[in-house]
Amino acid sequence: MTGREFRLFWFGETTSLLGNGIAVVALPLVAVLTLHSGTFVVGLLTSVAYLPWLVLGLPAGAWVDRLPRRPVMLVADAVSFVALVSVPIAAWAGVLTIEHLLAAAFICGCASVFFTTAQRAFLPTLLADSELLAGNARLQGSQSTAEVIGPGLAGLLVQFFGAVAGLMANALSFLVSWLCLRAIRITEPPPPPPPEVRRRRLRTEVGQGLGFLFRDPVLRTLAVYSAVSNIALTGLGSIEVAFLVRTVGAGEAVVGAVLTLCGLGGVLGALVSHRLSRRYGSARAAMGCLVGAAPFTLLFPLTGPGAGLAFFVGGGICVGAGAVAANIITDTFRQRYCPPDLIGRISASAAVVSFGAITVGGLLGGALGELCGVRETMWMMAILQVSATAILLCGPIRGMRDFPESANSLLATK
């Protein structure tokens, strides 16, 4: 794991994730401050970015299983760079519209479908099985660190250089990721031979991934929980900037600082995930993190100006720590558990369920924010997140110490 190839991959991913951390604040601020959009449009930006998972997610898994993964990621990075760099160019030319912003978010979402699916299948090529948990922890740690630094950096960029400067920084981060991937020299396992690929129907391959996911009780439980949880957390996240700016009255720099502090929870989760998994068992650790963190979402709607911002920060740290630690553990479980020739399709199937729910959450958060009020929507989403833990408490994971190593080992325990 200390080899040159993984370090290049890790650095490129970390840079790209930092750009994404900036965009989390910069994109809605462009809509709110530059284009003067309402709460629904801000939520729509989140939904549009994840809508491609519903359209492309399943076939993308089958295509990724047919192709070398690194070239897929290179193309995805290039497409994201072009889409994002067009936004500040249009803004500086005075022709930026909300339609352009939505189109850029959608195109980046399409690229993300292929990049994320290929990345999950590519990591086991870079790392030995025994190194996957530590490798995932490093990548998730980078994401969490980016979530700490990104919002604060976005707040400063917006304050001194304008809202679109953050999107230019995000575009450049994809360029760095592309350069790092280009520098990796590794031989990937060859895809299936062309005659076999031609004989197989895409629908059959997609069905194999979906079938494995929903027949397996552990994968199915994690997928369903992830869907409901993502609706709730995205409903919260899609309107958090509008909530902090318009309801709480925080300025751009304060918003960046608050979201930066919230990101510390993710760093904490990345640091302790390996230790929790070894001490308590992978299944117990993931379960404890998710169930224990959920009630802290109730702190978000209690947020007020001044010292009242501590509620938002406290909720963000606790929810982030639990979610990140659990994500590292469950991602490692899937990479070890799924057959190598199906991992792209299974990962894509799970992502369609999970990220498709993000589309719903973004629309729901934006629509309810317009209809019922932003703070009231925060309460509804927080209660939904707490309720989602019932899926885990009633499922097969509750009685496990560790996740199974393979489907056969799961059957043997029944």
C-alpha positions, 0 to 999 in steps of 0.5 A: 500500500506504500507503493508508488501506484497507490500513492499517486492514486491517493494524491489524485483522489485527495485533490479531487475530493478537496475540489468537491469539498469546495464545490459543496459550498460554492455551487449553492452559493453561486445559485443563491448569491450570483443567480438569486435562486430560491430554495427549491432550485438549490435543492434541485442542484443536488438532485440533478447531480445524482440523477444520472445514477438512476439513468446510467448506474446499472448499465455503467456497472456492466460496462465497467466490468467489460473495460479496463477501469483506469481509462474509464476514470481518465475520461470521467475526470476530463469530462468533469473538468470541461463541464466545471470550467465552463461555469466560471467562464460563462459567469465572467462573460456575463452569460451564466444562467441557472440552466447552465449551472444545472447542466454542468451539475448533470454532466459532472454527475454522469462522469461521477457514475462511471468514475465511482463505479470504476474506482471501487472495482479498481482499488482491489487491483492496487491493493492486496485483500489484507490492505483494503480496509487501511486503503479505504480508511486513507481514501475516506480520511482524505474525503473527510479532511477535504470536507473540513478544509473545502468549505472554509476554503470555499467561504474565503474564495467566495468572499474575496474572489466571487462565488464562481472562483470555487468552481474553478478550483474544483475544475482544476482538481479534476485536472490533477486527478487526471494527471495522477491517473495517467502516471499510474503504471499497473497491469489490470486483469483483462476484461472478458474476451470480445466474443463472450462480451458480444454474446452477453446481453446488457440486460442479463449482466445488469440483472446478475448484479441486481440479483446478487444484491437483492438476494443477499440479506446483508447487502440488501439490508445495507442498500435499503438503509442507505437509501432511506438514510440518504433521502434524509441526510440529502434533504438536510444537506441540500438546504443547509446553506440556504438554512444557514444564510437565510434562516440563521443569518450567517455570512459566507465566511461563517457558513464555510467555517461551520461546515469546516468544523462539521467535517472534523467528524468525518476525520475522526470517523476515518481515524477510528474505523480500523480500531473499532472494527478490530475491537468490536467486529466489523458488523457490530462497529458499523451498526453501532456507528450508524445507530449511535450517530442518528439521534444527533441529526435532531440538533440541526434544526435547533440551530440559531444565530451566534452561540446557537450555531454550536448545535449545527456543529455538534450534530455535524461532527457526531453524524459525520463521525458515525457515517464515515466510520461505517462507510469505511467498514461496509465498503471494505466488506463489499470489496472482499465479499463480492465476486471480482467479475461481478463487483462493478455491477454489484457496486453500481446496483447498490449505488443506484439504490443509494445515490438514486435516493439522493436525487429524491432527497434533494428534490424533497428537501428543496420542495418541502423547504419552499412549502413548509419552511426550511427549519420545519423541513430540517426537523422532518429530515432529522426524524426520518434519519432516526427512524431509518435505524429500524431497518438495521435493528430489524435486519440480519446484521444485528446478530453478527459480530463480523461481516461474512467474508463470502456468500458461502460463509454467510450460508454456513452460519445459517 
